[in-house]
Amino acid sequence: MIMIARALTIAGSDSGGGAGIQADIKTFQELGVFGMSAITAITAQNTLGVQGVYPLDTKALEQQITSVADDLGVDAVKTGMLFDEERIRLVAEKIQFYNWKNVVVDPVMIAKGGASLLTDNSVDAMIKELLPLAMVATPNIPEAEAITGRSIRTMDDRKKAAEDFLKMGVGSVVIKGGHGDGSTATVDLYFDGVNYTYLEYPRVDTKNTHGTGCSFASAITAELAKGTPLVEAIKRAKQFIHHAIKYSLPLGGGHGPTHHGALRQFKDDNLEVGKVWQEPKATN
């Protein structure tokens, strides 16, 4: 009998295939994990932007999660676009009911083209209901600003925001550096309450970055499902998404998708290796 790790994504559908559950399932497959999904909303979307968002009935969302969990089982779960307060609360309740621990929360708020993917009254529900259940959260800088209410311009700002996340009850946090001002490199900051870990990779000069946040979070989820320790899971996910961006796909007229098969397809190339280093949190 073949055994395989199982990962569930609870997120929106991207008709363009670059983000959302489509990106998550592609990532799971590439990393050797059996992927499953519970769809929160259907979007009409392409590389130019989001043309429509159509949330599914909450009963449909609840039944999808229950059907997967009761029969197939879940080793790790990732949440993405949850749309509103009602669906956030439902997802949090199901995570608690099934006692899932390998939980990755990607607090999706805004699409690559600028369209809002979360209703205005939902941030408070995310902070109070969902984030305390996360083993790790993966906000980008604008999302971290919206959640913490803190302006983030420097690495020190990011470190303070990371501390804010842990005060909210999050197990750990990766504040991604793609929106930072580094011209030659991107640096992601991981904080577990004890150490700051910096993950630096060369910045890729491309507009084709649609789905990077979804894919990074789902790569962490896939590794956790396989039993990879969290810090190593984040390192592997960073390598995965760097190569997906480096060999991104020039499809459509806007922000094209990343290439989920890049790490496998170009594994024999002389690819850049990122730098990772740690420093302990200063004690007062």
Phi and psi restraints in degrees (value plus and minus 20) as a CYANA .aco file:
   2 ILE   PHI    -107.0   -67.0
   2 ILE   PSI     105.3   145.3
   3 MET   PHI    -124.4   -84.4
   3 MET   PSI     123.0   163.0
   4 ILE   PHI    -165.0  -125.0
   4 ILE   PSI     122.9   162.9
   5 ALA   PHI     -88.2   -48.2
   5 ALA   PSI     131.9   171.9
   6 ARG   PHI    -143.2  -103.2
   6 ARG   PSI     109.6   149.6
   7 ALA   PHI    -147.6  -107.6
   7 ALA   PSI     117.2   157.2
   8 LEU   PHI    -133.2   -93.2
   8 LEU   PSI     110.4   150.4
   9 THR   PHI    -127.3   -87.3
   9 THR   PSI     111.0   151.0
  10 ILE   PHI    -134.3   -94.3
  10 ILE   PSI      83.5   123.5
  11 ALA   PHI    -184.4  -144.4
  11 ALA   PSI    -198.2  -158.2
  12 GLY   PHI    -108.3   -68.3
  12 GLY   PSI     139.3   179.3
  13 SER   PHI    -112.7   -72.7
  13 SER   PSI     113.9   153.9
  14 ASP   PHI    -127.9   -87.9
  14 ASP   PSI      89.1   129.1
  15 SER   PHI     -81.1   -41.1
  15 SER   PSI     -44.9    -4.9
  16 GLY   PHI     -98.7   -58.7
  16 GLY   PSI     -31.0     9.0
  17 GLY   PHI      63.1   103.1
  17 GLY   PSI     -20.8    19.2
  18 GLY   PHI    -111.3   -71.3
  18 GLY   PSI     -45.3    -5.3
  19 ALA   PHI    -152.4  -112.4
  19 ALA   PSI    -185.8  -145.8
  20 GLY   PHI      39.9    79.9
  20 GLY   PSI    -172.8  -132.8
  21 ILE   PHI     -84.0   -44.0
  21 ILE   PSI     -48.2    -8.2
  22 GLN   PHI     -83.9   -43.9
  22 GLN   PSI     -65.0   -25.0
  23 ALA   PHI     -84.5   -44.5
  23 ALA   PSI     -59.7   -19.7
  24 ASP   PHI     -83.6   -43.6
  24 ASP   PSI     -67.1   -27.1
  25 ILE   PHI     -84.0   -44.0
  25 ILE   PSI     -60.6   -20.6
  26 LYS   PHI     -80.4   -40.4
  26 LYS   PSI     -63.5   -23.5
  27 THR   PHI     -84.2   -44.2
  27 THR   PSI     -65.9   -25.9
  28 PHE   PHI     -75.5   -35.5
  28 PHE   PSI     -66.4   -26.4
  29 GLN   PHI     -82.4   -42.4
  29 GLN   PSI     -64.5   -24.5
  30 GLU   PHI     -83.0   -43.0
  30 GLU   PSI     -50.5   -10.5
  31 LEU   PHI    -119.2   -79.2
  31 LEU   PSI      -5.4    34.6
  32 GLY   PHI      57.8    97.8
  32 GLY   PSI      10.1    50.1
  33 VAL   PHI    -141.0  -101.0
  33 VAL   PSI     124.9   164.9
  34 PHE   PHI    -100.0   -60.0
  34 PHE   PSI      97.2   137.2
  35 GLY   PHI    -116.1   -76.1
  35 GLY   PSI     121.5   161.5
  36 MET   PHI    -154.7  -114.7
  36 MET   PSI     141.2   181.2
  37 SER   PHI    -163.1  -123.1
  37 SER   PSI     131.7   171.7
  38 ALA   PHI    -150.6  -110.6
  38 ALA   PSI      96.7   136.7
  39 ILE   PHI    -109.5   -69.5
  39 ILE   PSI     107.4   147.4
  40 THR   PHI    -109.1   -69.1
  40 THR   PSI     -55.1   -15.1
  41 ALA   PHI    -177.9  -137.9
  41 ALA   PSI     133.9   173.9
  42 ILE   PHI    -125.4   -85.4
  42 ILE   PSI     109.4   149.4
  43 THR   PHI    -131.6   -91.6
  43 THR   PSI     123.6   163.6
  44 ALA   PHI    -112.0   -72.0
  44 ALA   PSI      92.0   132.0
  45 GLN   PHI    -170.9  -130.9
  45 GLN   PSI     127.3   167.3
  46 ASN   PHI    -167.9  -127.9
  46 ASN   PSI    -185.0  -145.0
  47 THR   PHI     -90.8   -50.8
  47 THR   PSI     -35.2     4.8
  48 LEU   PHI    -108.1   -68.1
  48 LEU   PSI     -40.1    -0.1
  49 GLY   PHI     131.6   171.6
  49 GLY   PSI    -187.4  -147.4
  50 VAL   PHI    -125.3   -85.3
  50 VAL   PSI      99.7   139.7
  51 GLN   PHI    -113.8   -73.8
  51 GLN   PSI     -37.8     2.2
  52 GLY   PHI    -190.1  -150.1
  52 GLY   PSI     127.0   167.0
  53 VAL   PHI    -148.3  -108.3
  53 VAL   PSI     105.6   145.6
  54 TYR   PHI    -148.7  -108.7
  54 TYR   PSI      73.0   113.0
  55 PRO   PHI     -84.7   -44.7
  55 PRO   PSI     122.5   162.5
  56 LEU   PHI    -100.5   -60.5
  56 LEU   PSI     133.7   173.7
  57 ASP   PHI     -76.7   -36.7
  57 ASP   PSI     121.7   161.7
  58 THR   PHI     -81.1   -41.1
  58 THR   PSI     -50.7   -10.7
  59 LYS   PHI     -84.3   -44.3
  59 LYS   PSI     -59.0   -19.0
  60 ALA   PHI     -83.8   -43.8
  60 ALA   PSI     -60.5   -20.5
  61 LEU   PHI     -85.4   -45.4
  61 LEU   PSI     -65.9   -25.9
  62 GLU   PHI     -80.4   -40.4
  62 GLU   PSI     -62.4   -22.4
  63 GLN   PHI     -88.3   -48.3
  63 GLN   PSI     -54.9   -14.9
  64 GLN   PHI     -81.9   -41.9
  64 GLN   PSI     -67.5   -27.5
  65 ILE   PHI     -83.1   -43.1
  65 ILE   PSI     -65.6   -25.6
  66 THR   PHI     -83.3   -43.3
  66 THR   PSI     -63.7   -23.7
  67 SER   PHI     -79.7   -39.7
  67 SER   PSI     -63.6   -23.6
  68 VAL   PHI     -88.6   -48.6
  68 VAL   PSI     -69.3   -29.3
  69 ALA   PHI     -85.6   -45.6
  69 ALA   PSI     -61.5   -21.5
  70 ASP   PHI     -92.8   -52.8
  70 ASP   PSI     -46.7    -6.7
  71 ASP   PHI    -126.0   -86.0
  71 ASP   PSI     -73.1   -33.1
  72 LEU   PHI    -107.9   -67.9
  72 LEU   PSI     -52.3   -12.3
  73 GLY   PHI      63.6   103.6
  73 GLY   PSI     135.9   175.9
  74 VAL   PHI    -155.5  -115.5
  74 VAL   PSI     105.1   145.1
  75 ASP   PHI    -114.0   -74.0
  75 ASP   PSI     -45.5    -5.5
  76 ALA   PHI    -177.5  -137.5
  76 ALA   PSI     130.8   170.8
  77 VAL   PHI    -154.0  -114.0
  77 VAL   PSI     121.5   161.5
  78 LYS   PHI    -142.2  -102.2
  78 LYS   PSI     114.4   154.4
  79 THR   PHI    -128.4   -88.4
  79 THR   PSI     121.4   161.4
  80 GLY   PHI    -144.7  -104.7
  80 GLY   PSI    -140.0  -100.0
  81 MET   PHI     -89.7   -49.7
  81 MET   PSI      94.9   134.9
  82 LEU   PHI    -129.1   -89.1
  82 LEU   PSI     -31.5     8.5
  83 PHE   PHI      60.0   100.0
  83 PHE   PSI     -75.6   -35.6
  84 ASP   PHI    -171.8  -131.8
  84 ASP   PSI     157.1   197.1
  85 GLU   PHI     -80.2   -40.2
  85 GLU   PSI     -61.7   -21.7
  86 GLU   PHI     -81.9   -41.9
  86 GLU   PSI     -63.9   -23.9
  87 ARG   PHI     -94.1   -54.1
  87 ARG   PSI     -53.3   -13.3
  88 ILE   PHI     -81.5   -41.5
  88 ILE   PSI     -66.5   -26.5
  89 ARG   PHI     -85.1   -45.1
  89 ARG   PSI     -59.8   -19.8
  90 LEU   PHI     -82.3   -42.3
  90 LEU   PSI     -65.8   -25.8
  91 VAL   PHI     -83.5   -43.5
  91 VAL   PSI     -61.5   -21.5
  92 ALA   PHI     -81.3   -41.3
  92 ALA   PSI     -61.5   -21.5
  93 GLU   PHI     -82.4   -42.4
  93 GLU   PSI     -60.6   -20.6
  94 LYS   PHI     -90.2   -50.2
  94 LYS   PSI     -57.1   -17.1
  95 ILE   PHI     -81.4   -41.4
  95 ILE   PSI     -62.3   -22.3
  96 GLN   PHI     -89.4   -49.4
  96 GLN   PSI     -60.3   -20.3
  97 PHE   PHI     -80.8   -40.8
  97 PHE   PSI     -63.0   -23.0
  98 TYR   PHI    -109.2   -69.2
  98 TYR   PSI     -21.1    18.9
  99 ASN   PHI      36.8    76.8
  99 ASN   PSI      20.9    60.9
 100 TRP   PHI     -94.0   -54.0
 100 TRP   PSI     114.2   154.2
 101 LYS   PHI    -128.2   -88.2
 101 LYS   PSI     -56.8   -16.8
 102 ASN   PHI    -100.4   -60.4
 102 ASN   PSI      57.4    97.4
 103 VAL   PHI    -135.1   -95.1
 103 VAL   PSI     102.2   142.2
 104 VAL   PHI    -131.5   -91.5
 104 VAL   PSI      99.4   139.4
 105 VAL   PHI    -126.4   -86.4
 105 VAL   PSI      93.1   133.1
 106 ASP   PHI    -120.1   -80.1
 106 ASP   PSI      84.4   124.4
 107 PRO   PHI     -98.8   -58.8
 107 PRO   PSI      52.4    92.4
 108 VAL   PHI     -85.5   -45.5
 108 VAL   PSI     106.4   146.4
 109 MET   PHI    -146.3  -106.3
 109 MET   PSI     -60.0   -20.0
 110 ILE   PHI    -153.1  -113.1
 110 ILE   PSI     114.1   154.1
 111 ALA   PHI     -94.2   -54.2
 111 ALA   PSI     144.6   184.6
 112 LYS   PHI     -75.6   -35.6
 112 LYS   PSI     -55.4   -15.4
 113 GLY   PHI    -102.0   -62.0
 113 GLY   PSI     -23.0    17.0
 114 GLY   PHI      86.8   126.8
 114 GLY   PSI     -27.1    12.9
 115 ALA   PHI     -91.3   -51.3
 115 ALA   PSI     119.9   159.9
 116 SER   PHI     -94.2   -54.2
 116 SER   PSI     114.6   154.6
 117 LEU   PHI    -137.4   -97.4
 117 LEU   PSI      -8.1    31.9
 118 LEU   PHI    -163.4  -123.4
 118 LEU   PSI     111.1   151.1
 119 THR   PHI     -88.3   -48.3
 119 THR   PSI     137.2   177.2
 120 ASP   PHI     -81.7   -41.7
 120 ASP   PSI     -51.9   -11.9
 121 ASN   PHI    -110.1   -70.1
 121 ASN   PSI      -6.7    33.3
 122 SER   PHI    -116.4   -76.4
 122 SER   PSI     -38.3     1.7
 123 VAL   PHI     -82.9   -42.9
 123 VAL   PSI     -60.8   -20.8
 124 ASP   PHI     -82.9   -42.9
 124 ASP   PSI     -60.3   -20.3
 125 ALA   PHI     -85.0   -45.0
 125 ALA   PSI     -58.9   -18.9
 126 MET   PHI     -82.7   -42.7
 126 MET   PSI     -63.3   -23.3
 127 ILE   PHI     -84.9   -44.9
 127 ILE   PSI     -64.9   -24.9
 128 LYS   PHI    -105.0   -65.0
 128 LYS   PSI     -54.7   -14.7
 129 GLU   PHI    -119.3   -79.3
 129 GLU   PSI     -62.0   -22.0
 130 LEU   PHI    -121.9   -81.9
 130 LEU   PSI     -67.7   -27.7
 131 LEU   PHI     -77.8   -37.8
 131 LEU   PSI     -56.2   -16.2
 132 PRO   PHI     -84.3   -44.3
 132 PRO   PSI     -32.5     7.5
 133 LEU   PHI    -113.9   -73.9
 133 LEU   PSI     -23.3    16.7
 134 ALA   PHI    -104.4   -64.4
 134 ALA   PSI     111.7   151.7
 135 MET   PHI     -88.2   -48.2
 135 MET   PSI     -58.5   -18.5
 136 VAL   PHI    -170.6  -130.6
 136 VAL   PSI     119.5   159.5
 137 ALA   PHI    -129.1   -89.1
 137 ALA   PSI     130.8   170.8
 138 THR   PHI    -150.2  -110.2
 138 THR   PSI      39.7    79.7
 139 PRO   PHI     -95.2   -55.2
 139 PRO   PSI     131.2   171.2
 140 ASN   PHI    -104.8   -64.8
 140 ASN   PSI    -199.7  -159.7
 141 ILE   PHI     -83.5   -43.5
 141 ILE   PSI     -66.8   -26.8
 142 PRO   PHI     -80.1   -40.1
 142 PRO   PSI     -58.1   -18.1
 143 GLU   PHI     -87.2   -47.2
 143 GLU   PSI     -60.6   -20.6
 144 ALA   PHI     -84.0   -44.0
 144 ALA   PSI     -57.1   -17.1
 145 GLU   PHI     -84.5   -44.5
 145 GLU   PSI     -63.7   -23.7
 146 ALA   PHI     -85.1   -45.1
 146 ALA   PSI     -56.8   -16.8
 147 ILE   PHI     -98.4   -58.4
 147 ILE   PSI     -61.0   -21.0
 148 THR   PHI    -111.0   -71.0
 148 THR   PSI     -37.6     2.4
 149 GLY   PHI      51.5    91.5
 149 GLY   PSI      -1.9    38.1
 150 ARG   PHI    -130.7   -90.7
 150 ARG   PSI     115.6   155.6
 151 SER   PHI     -94.2   -54.2
 151 SER   PSI     109.4   149.4
 152 ILE   PHI    -137.6   -97.6
 152 ILE   PSI      89.1   129.1
 153 ARG   PHI    -141.0  -101.0
 153 ARG   PSI     -50.5   -10.5
 154 THR   PHI    -140.1  -100.1
 154 THR   PSI     152.1   192.1
 155 MET   PHI     -86.6   -46.6
 155 MET   PSI     -54.2   -14.2
 156 ASP   PHI     -82.6   -42.6
 156 ASP   PSI     -58.9   -18.9
 157 ASP   PHI     -80.0   -40.0
 157 ASP   PSI     -61.4   -21.4
 158 ARG   PHI     -85.8   -45.8
 158 ARG   PSI     -60.0   -20.0
 159 LYS   PHI     -83.2   -43.2
 159 LYS   PSI     -60.3   -20.3
 160 LYS   PHI     -86.8   -46.8
 160 LYS   PSI     -59.0   -19.0
 161 ALA   PHI     -84.4   -44.4
 161 ALA   PSI     -59.7   -19.7
 162 ALA   PHI     -80.9   -40.9
 162 ALA   PSI     -60.3   -20.3
 163 GLU   PHI     -84.4   -44.4
 163 GLU   PSI     -56.7   -16.7
 164 ASP   PHI     -80.1   -40.1
 164 ASP   PSI     -61.8   -21.8
 165 PHE   PHI     -79.8   -39.8
 165 PHE   PSI     -64.5   -24.5
 166 LEU   PHI     -87.6   -47.6
 166 LEU   PSI     -50.6   -10.6
 167 LYS   PHI     -86.9   -46.9
 167 LYS   PSI     -44.1    -4.1
 168 MET   PHI     -97.9   -57.9
 168 MET   PSI     -28.5    11.5
 169 GLY   PHI      86.5   126.5
 169 GLY   PSI     -19.4    20.6
 170 VAL   PHI     -87.1   -47.1
 170 VAL   PSI     119.3   159.3
 171 GLY   PHI     -84.2   -44.2
 171 GLY   PSI     -63.4   -23.4
 172 SER   PHI    -182.6  -142.6
 172 SER   PSI     150.0   190.0
 173 VAL   PHI    -166.9  -126.9
 173 VAL   PSI     122.4   162.4
 174 VAL   PHI    -133.6   -93.6
 174 VAL   PSI      94.7   134.7
 175 ILE   PHI    -116.1   -76.1
 175 ILE   PSI      90.5   130.5
 176 LYS   PHI     -93.3   -53.3
 176 LYS   PSI     129.8   169.8
 177 GLY   PHI    -123.9   -83.9
 177 GLY   PSI     -11.8    28.2
 178 GLY   PHI     -80.6   -40.6
 178 GLY   PSI     -48.7    -8.7
 179 HIS   PHI    -111.2   -71.2
 179 HIS   PSI     -16.8    23.2
 180 GLY   PHI     -93.0   -53.0
 180 GLY   PSI     154.3   194.3
 181 ASP   PHI    -117.0   -77.0
 181 ASP   PSI      -9.4    30.6
 182 GLY   PHI     -86.2   -46.2
 182 GLY   PSI     106.0   146.0
 183 SER   PHI    -105.0   -65.0
 183 SER   PSI     -44.8    -4.8
 184 THR   PHI    -134.8   -94.8
 184 THR   PSI     -32.5     7.5
 185 ALA   PHI    -168.7  -128.7
 185 ALA   PSI     134.7   174.7
 186 THR   PHI    -133.1   -93.1
 186 THR   PSI     119.2   159.2
 187 VAL   PHI    -145.7  -105.7
 187 VAL   PSI      99.0   139.0
 188 ASP   PHI    -111.8   -71.8
 188 ASP   PSI     121.2   161.2
 189 LEU   PHI    -131.3   -91.3
 189 LEU   PSI     100.4   140.4
 190 TYR   PHI    -129.0   -89.0
 190 TYR   PSI     112.4   152.4
 191 PHE   PHI    -152.5  -112.5
 191 PHE   PSI     107.6   147.6
 192 ASP   PHI    -133.5   -93.5
 192 ASP   PSI      -8.8    31.2
 193 GLY   PHI      77.5   117.5
 193 GLY   PSI     -37.7     2.3
 194 VAL   PHI    -138.0   -98.0
 194 VAL   PSI     -71.6   -31.6
 195 ASN   PHI    -141.4  -101.4
 195 ASN   PSI     127.4   167.4
 196 TYR   PHI    -114.5   -74.5
 196 TYR   PSI     106.6   146.6
 197 THR   PHI    -133.8   -93.8
 197 THR   PSI     109.1   149.1
 198 TYR   PHI    -127.4   -87.4
 198 TYR   PSI     110.7   150.7
 199 LEU   PHI    -139.7   -99.7
 199 LEU   PSI      88.7   128.7
 200 GLU   PHI    -132.5   -92.5
 200 GLU   PSI     109.4   149.4
 201 TYR   PHI    -152.9  -112.9
 201 TYR   PSI     133.6   173.6
 202 PRO   PHI     -78.9   -38.9
 202 PRO   PSI     119.4   159.4
 203 ARG   PHI     -93.9   -53.9
 203 ARG   PSI     112.4   152.4
 204 VAL   PHI    -114.5   -74.5
 204 VAL   PSI     109.0   149.0
 205 ASP   PHI    -104.6   -64.6
 205 ASP   PSI      69.6   109.6
 206 THR   PHI    -174.4  -134.4
 206 THR   PSI     128.1   168.1
 207 LYS   PHI    -110.3   -70.3
 207 LYS   PSI     -27.3    12.7
 208 ASN   PHI    -109.0   -69.0
 208 ASN   PSI      56.6    96.6
 209 THR   PHI    -144.7  -104.7
 209 THR   PSI      -2.0    38.0
 210 HIS   PHI     -84.7   -44.7
 210 HIS   PSI     106.1   146.1
 211 GLY   PHI      72.0   112.0
 211 GLY   PSI     -12.0    28.0
 212 THR   PHI     -84.0   -44.0
 212 THR   PSI     -63.1   -23.1
 213 GLY   PHI     -85.1   -45.1
 213 GLY   PSI     -64.1   -24.1
 214 CYS   PHI     -79.0   -39.0
 214 CYS   PSI     -66.2   -26.2
 215 SER   PHI     -89.6   -49.6
 215 SER   PSI     -58.0   -18.0
 216 PHE   PHI     -82.8   -42.8
 216 PHE   PSI     -67.6   -27.6
 217 ALA   PHI     -84.3   -44.3
 217 ALA   PSI     -59.5   -19.5
 218 SER   PHI     -92.7   -52.7
 218 SER   PSI     -47.0    -7.0
 219 ALA   PHI     -88.0   -48.0
 219 ALA   PSI     -60.4   -20.4
 220 ILE   PHI     -80.5   -40.5
 220 ILE   PSI     -64.1   -24.1
 221 THR   PHI     -80.5   -40.5
 221 THR   PSI     -64.1   -24.1
 222 ALA   PHI     -80.7   -40.7
 222 ALA   PSI     -63.6   -23.6
 223 GLU   PHI     -87.0   -47.0
 223 GLU   PSI     -59.7   -19.7
 224 LEU   PHI     -83.5   -43.5
 224 LEU   PSI     -58.8   -18.8
 225 ALA   PHI     -80.3   -40.3
 225 ALA   PSI     -52.8   -12.8
 226 LYS   PHI    -103.1   -63.1
 226 LYS   PSI     -24.6    15.4
 227 GLY   PHI      75.0   115.0
 227 GLY   PSI     -10.7    29.3
 228 THR   PHI     -88.9   -48.9
 228 THR   PSI     113.2   153.2
 229 PRO   PHI     -78.0   -38.0
 229 PRO   PSI     130.7   170.7
 230 LEU   PHI     -78.8   -38.8
 230 LEU   PSI     -68.0   -28.0
 231 VAL   PHI     -80.6   -40.6
 231 VAL   PSI     -62.8   -22.8
 232 GLU   PHI     -87.2   -47.2
 232 GLU   PSI     -56.2   -16.2
 233 ALA   PHI     -81.0   -41.0
 233 ALA   PSI     -60.7   -20.7
 234 ILE   PHI     -87.0   -47.0
 234 ILE   PSI     -61.4   -21.4
 235 LYS   PHI     -81.1   -41.1
 235 LYS   PSI     -65.0   -25.0
 236 ARG   PHI     -86.3   -46.3
 236 ARG   PSI     -57.8   -17.8
 237 ALA   PHI     -85.7   -45.7
 237 ALA   PSI     -58.2   -18.2
 238 LYS   PHI     -84.0   -44.0
 238 LYS   PSI     -62.4   -22.4
 239 GLN   PHI     -82.7   -42.7
 239 GLN   PSI     -62.9   -22.9
 240 PHE   PHI     -79.7   -39.7
 240 PHE   PSI     -68.6   -28.6
 241 ILE   PHI     -95.8   -55.8
 241 ILE   PSI     -49.9    -9.9
 242 HIS   PHI     -80.7   -40.7
 242 HIS   PSI     -65.7   -25.7
 243 HIS   PHI     -89.1   -49.1
 243 HIS   PSI     -54.0   -14.0
 244 ALA   PHI     -84.0   -44.0
 244 ALA   PSI     -54.9   -14.9
 245 ILE   PHI     -96.9   -56.9
 245 ILE   PSI     -61.8   -21.8
 246 LYS   PHI     -77.8   -37.8
 246 LYS   PSI     -57.7   -17.7
 247 TYR   PHI    -130.8   -90.8
 247 TYR   PSI      17.8    57.8
 248 SER   PHI     -81.6   -41.6
 248 SER   PSI     144.4   184.4
 249 LEU   PHI    -125.8   -85.8
 249 LEU   PSI     101.5   141.5
 250 PRO   PHI    -100.7   -60.7
 250 PRO   PSI      45.5    85.5
 251 LEU   PHI    -123.1   -83.1
 251 LEU   PSI     124.1   164.1
 252 GLY   PHI      56.2    96.2
 252 GLY   PSI    -196.9  -156.9
 253 GLY   PHI    -123.0   -83.0
 253 GLY   PSI     -17.2    22.8
 254 GLY   PHI    -144.4  -104.4
 254 GLY   PSI    -148.4  -108.4
 255 HIS   PHI    -103.7   -63.7
 255 HIS   PSI      84.1   124.1
 256 GLY   PHI     -90.3   -50.3
 256 GLY   PSI     148.2   188.2
 257 PRO   PHI    -101.8   -61.8
 257 PRO   PSI     140.3   180.3
 258 THR   PHI     -95.0   -55.0
 258 THR   PSI     147.4   187.4
 259 HIS   PHI    -124.5   -84.5
 259 HIS   PSI      79.5   119.5
 260 HIS   PHI     -86.3   -46.3
 260 HIS   PSI     -43.0    -3.0
 261 GLY   PHI    -112.6   -72.6
 261 GLY   PSI     -11.2    28.8
 262 ALA   PHI     -84.2   -44.2
 262 ALA   PSI     -64.0   -24.0
 263 LEU   PHI     -82.6   -42.6
 263 LEU   PSI     -56.5   -16.5
 264 ARG   PHI     -95.1   -55.1
 264 ARG   PSI     -66.1   -26.1
 265 GLN   PHI     -87.8   -47.8
 265 GLN   PSI     -55.3   -15.3
 266 PHE   PHI    -132.3   -92.3
 266 PHE   PSI       9.4    49.4
 267 LYS   PHI     -84.4   -44.4
 267 LYS   PSI     -42.6    -2.6
 268 ASP   PHI    -111.4   -71.4
 268 ASP   PSI     -22.5    17.5
 269 ASP   PHI     -94.8   -54.8
 269 ASP   PSI     139.8   179.8
 270 ASN   PHI    -104.8   -64.8
 270 ASN   PSI      59.9    99.9
 271 LEU   PHI    -107.9   -67.9
 271 LEU   PSI     134.0   174.0
 272 GLU   PHI     -83.8   -43.8
 272 GLU   PSI     128.1   168.1
 273 VAL   PHI    -133.8   -93.8
 273 VAL   PSI     110.1   150.1
 274 GLY   PHI     -93.6   -53.6
 274 GLY   PSI     146.4   186.4
 275 LYS   PHI    -126.2   -86.2
 275 LYS   PSI     116.7   156.7
 276 VAL   PHI    -149.5  -109.5
 276 VAL   PSI     109.7   149.7
 277 TRP   PHI    -165.9  -125.9
 277 TRP   PSI     142.4   182.4
 278 GLN   PHI    -146.7  -106.7
 278 GLN   PSI     134.5   174.5
 279 GLU   PHI    -165.3  -125.3
 279 GLU   PSI     121.9   161.9
 280 PRO   PHI     -94.5   -54.5
 280 PRO   PSI     132.7   172.7
 281 LYS   PHI     -85.8   -45.8
 281 LYS   PSI     113.7   153.7
 282 ALA   PHI     -85.8   -45.8
 282 ALA   PSI     120.2   160.2
 283 THR   PHI    -122.4   -82.4
 283 THR   PSI     117.5   157.5
